[in-house]
Structures are given as C-alpha cells and as structure tokens.
Amino acid sequence: MEFRSLQYFLMVAREENITKAANLLHLTQPTLSRSIMQLEEELGVKLFTRSNHNIILTEDGMLLKRRAQELVSLAEKTKQDFQRGDVQLTGEISIGSGEFRSTRYLSKMIASFREKHPLVRYQIYSGNSENIKERIERGILDFGLMMEPIDISKYEYISMPAKEKWGILVSELSELSQKETIQAADLQNEQLISARSEKMYPEIRKWFGEYYDQIEVIASGNLLYNEAILAQEQIGAVLGIELDCHYPGLKFVPLSPSVETPTVLTWKKNQILSSTTIAFIEHARAYIKSISGD
C-alpha cells in the first residue's frame, strides 16, 4: 500500500466526488479512479458506494479513513520533527490535555519555553485520558496532561503542582446549590451528568461508598461546556472537577469529604525523542521545580 494512495483516498473521501478530488490533486479523473480501484483490490473491500453525483464511504471506507488520517498525521509530524535548524530549535510539539486547572501551568510552561525557542510550534488536542493515551501510543501526540493514576510501566511523567478538586456543578435553582458541601447521600436521588459513562474514577467510586450502586448517570460527555449547558436546563447536576470558568445560573459545590486528584504531564517510555521534545521535557522539569521551591 503506497502512502500516496492513502493521500488520494483521503481527498476523495473529503470531497465525495472524483472529479473535484482529481482537480485538487492535479490528476486526471481516470488516473485517480484507477488509484482508488487498485486500493480496493489490494484491501479486498469496497471503500465507496458510488452514485451518479457523488460517492460515499462504506463502513470499510470509514475504517480506512480513520487509519489513513492517523498515518498521514504521523508522517507530517515526523517531517516537522526533522525540520530543525542548526542554532534554533524548530519543529512541532503536540500535546493532548483534558480540561484541568493544571492546564494553566502547562500554558505558562509553553510560554516560558517559547521565550527561548520562538520557532517551535504547538498542536493542542483536547480529549479525555483514553483518547490521549491512544494517540500517545500511536505516536501522534508527544505529551498528555492527564489525571492520575497512570501506568508507570508505559509512561514517564512530571507531576503538576496543583490537584483537581471534585464537586458538582448544579443549577442555582436546585436545593443542592444552597449547600456548602455535597455528601454522597445528597446525590442518592439526583440525576447526574458525568465525564465518564462506563465507569467512575476510582477515587469517586470510593467516595460514593455504599451509595455508588444507587446513583443515576443520565448523560456523559468529555467537554464541560456541553455538560454545563445540560445543567443550565436542569437536566441534572454535573459531577466533575472545578475549573476557572463561569457558567451563568450554575454553582460549583465541592464534595465532602474532599476529593482531589493529581495531574501529570506524561510521555511514552522507551521511544526515540526529537531534540525539541527532549528540550521541552528538560524545561518542564526545571519550570515545575522553580515554582514548587524544591
């Protein structure tokens, strides 16, 4: 399978039209059609459903699209890593991050690194821990800012100086908003909106204790903004961490006993790192040490 064939395939998938894709690729339509047919023959599957006006991806085509995007992204990232000057560091650093207060420390870290290395560029990917770990494993991301625990057999890490405080984000019209803190029993009959649908974080399961099997999670998501909109409509209370954000009509109430989770900046163990990535790791360690007073 040629890399060029995957690039052609992605263009056709995006345009859903052979003629338009061929024009953008500066190819003749027969040449592009032949490339797609050869790719289908090589894989032994149909990638597109064809009609008179457009072509649509089949299920196999959608699977290949995801894989091809990852390969093209990885190839581009590898190319950028090698585009380094003799004096100034260049290239791109890609970082995945959840929504955390610790992200502010990451931003300050990047800002101070940019003062030394202004030619370095950054790609920030927003997602949950599972998405970020997957992309780190595939080499698409250099780093991930994630909550503990992490698998120390797979990842190196730097502990961030702040912990994330758990609580609920609830409508000011709710009786829960009048409380100073929230105990597990308070959420017995409440409808919850959570960042995870399949399981709770271990420390939250422990916090619920005997009430864990009695809670009702009616919705889940990976962006607090979307979850907050649901809470504003009084669909439920968002169970999550406190952020430096204000959502009109909502109030954050911390859990009691208090639950705080550390965050870490992680990267994959036993891999070859670019000089830019190595320099960023060294800078990150020095930065954290300088603000923690160690």
Secondary structure by P-SEA (a helix, b strand, c coil): ccaaaaaaaaaaaaaccaaaaaaaacccaaaaaaaaaaaaaaaccccccccccbbbbcaaaaaaaaaaaaaaaaaaaaaaaacccccccbbbbbbbbccccaaaaaaaaaaaaaaacccbbbbbbbbcaaaaaaaaaaccccccccccccccccbbbbbccbbbbbbbbccccccccccccccccccccbbbbccccccccaaaaaaacccccccccccccccaaaaaaaaaaccbbbbccccccccccbbbbbcccbbbbbbbbcccccccccaaaaaaaaaaaaaaaaaacc
